[in-house]
Amino acid sequence: MFRPKVPTMPQPTGLVTRPAVVEPTTVIQHIPQTPAPAPVMPPTQVPARPTVQLTPGAVIALVGSGTAVVLVVGAVLVSMLLAVAITAASVAVCALVVRSLIASEGKRR
């Protein structure tokens, strides 16, 4: 009962294609030639950070997820504030009842 069950690998159900055969190629060695000197050009400026290009779908997804996060955080904060307010009101009512009981006890004597 407490032994773990190891899942078995399922058998393929569709068409199975055989792997492509890779044939080795021959290596041709070239005689090194002296290369022509490359023209001297000033180095181009490479931007420090790559530019990020957003598609319209990505922008909509970012706006939607940001809105969802703001709504969830807002709901949590409002519910916490409501819980604190209800607790404070109930403590105030209890304090009034206890004060009233103490005051009525003093008048009876």
Sequence and secondary structure as in RCSB ss.txt:
>XXXX:A:sequence
MFRPKVPTMPQPTGLVTRPAVVEPTTVIQHIPQTPAPAPVMPPTQVPARPTVQLTPGAVIALVGSGTAVVLVVGA
VLVSMLLAVAITAASVAVCALVVRSLIASEGKRR
>XXXX:A:secstr
  S          S                                 SS      HHHHHHHHHHHHHHHHHHHH
HHHHHHHHHHHHHHHHHHHHHHHHHHHHHHHHH 
